[in-house]
Amino acid sequence: MRLPKMTLWRVIFAAILISGICATYLRVMYGLGGSTNLSDRFPWGLWIGFDVMCGVGLASGGFTLVAVVHIFNIERYKPILRPAILTAFLGYLFVVVGLMYDLGRPDRIWHPLVMWNPHSVMFEVAWCVMLYTTVLFLEFLPVVLERFGWSRPLEWIHKISVPLMILGILLSTLHQSSLGSLFLIVPAKLYPLWYTPILPLQFFISAVAVGLAMTIFESWHSSRAFGRALELPLVAGLAQILAVVLSVYLWLRFLDLSHRHVLALLTRNRVETWLFGLEIALMLAPAVLLYSARIRRRPGALYGCAVMVVFGFIANRLNVGTTGLEAGSGTHYIPKWSEIAVTLSIVAVGFAAFRAIASYFPVFEPVDGPVHKEGAEILEGSEVLSA
């Protein structure tokens, strides 16, 4: 058996996994206190701010594309629907994995199933995560059934596909907004640049935006890694929608700041001001650029704009979950190396899982026409995923 070729990216991938295994050992043996820099004064850190809040949002391309194709009946986006659903399914699976690290008693993760508290936002979040992960599994199941030629179960899935998709969109909508509702209970602790009564609405709109951006991001990488043609007309159409969604989001943000009379905070020389500016800049630049048809016709420019939106979204969630709470908690939080190692491991395994599944199952539509001229070249950064 021929061993896979050793490359720099595979070495990095192996190093990330080894560090993640070591961090997992610390988490299991010494608990949250021995494996993180969290405390009673600052109980939510990187694992909630990134692994959960960002992970759920970055997986929102599934419900966004399902709504576009099956609710708004825009069939031309169907070729990129399955990869978006796979990304969403893996995203939610690894959100659950991240929760297992962050919960003080991960063995009790099943408690919301039998211990109901309908007045708790966390209860609603827990149920939406469980139900929507199940829905995503069922939405992706036809790909598996097609691969093995199981026609009878495939017919059953197709019969319930419409209500399944509607349920998935409803659950994801509730879940994306409910993550913002978690912070409505701390008006005195969350910095005013981020605390707002409409935080759930802002979370939902930004999730739609990053869902579109992640679809463009995934399409670009897939075209390079699998030697496929980039569906440029489709991703350019998504980019045009993305520009509008970003514009609405930014308009809503500043309208809210003005309504709450906190725009003056932007003149203060504080860490919060600079990080807020970074977040807005990462959203504003692609919002302006993507209105240009010339930008939307260039794959590299489209990819760059999608990356900016993704990082702008991550900056927003980390600002809400970490930066905005530090001053109110009276402490300063810097993630421990083990927290970073676990997060990087989850991301790396997610990319590897996508590569493996897409290589073995019919995730992509058959290619019609010539392959993109750069498609035959495996993206160097993606080589690690085939390890």
Secondary structure, 3 states (H helix, E strand, C coil): CCCCCCCHHHHHHHHHHHHHHHHHHHHHHHHHHHHCCCCCCCCCCHHHHHHHHHHHHHCCHHHHHHHHHHHCCCHHHHHHHHHHHHHHHHHHHHHHHHHHHHCCCHHHCCHHHHCCCCCCHHHHHHHHHHHHHHHHHHHHHHHHHHHHCCHHHHHHHHHCHHHHHHHHHHHHHHHHHHHHHHHHHCCCCCCCCCCCCCHHHHHHHHHHHHHHHHHHHHHHHHHHHCCCCCCHHHHHHHHHHHHHHHHHHHHHHHHHHHHCCCHHHHHCCCHHHHHHHHHHHHHHHHHHHCCCHHHHCCHHHHHHHHHHHHHHHHHHHHHHHHHHHHHHHCCCCCCCHHHHHHHHHHHHHHHHHHHHHHHHCCCCCCCCCCCCCCCCCCCHHHHHHHC
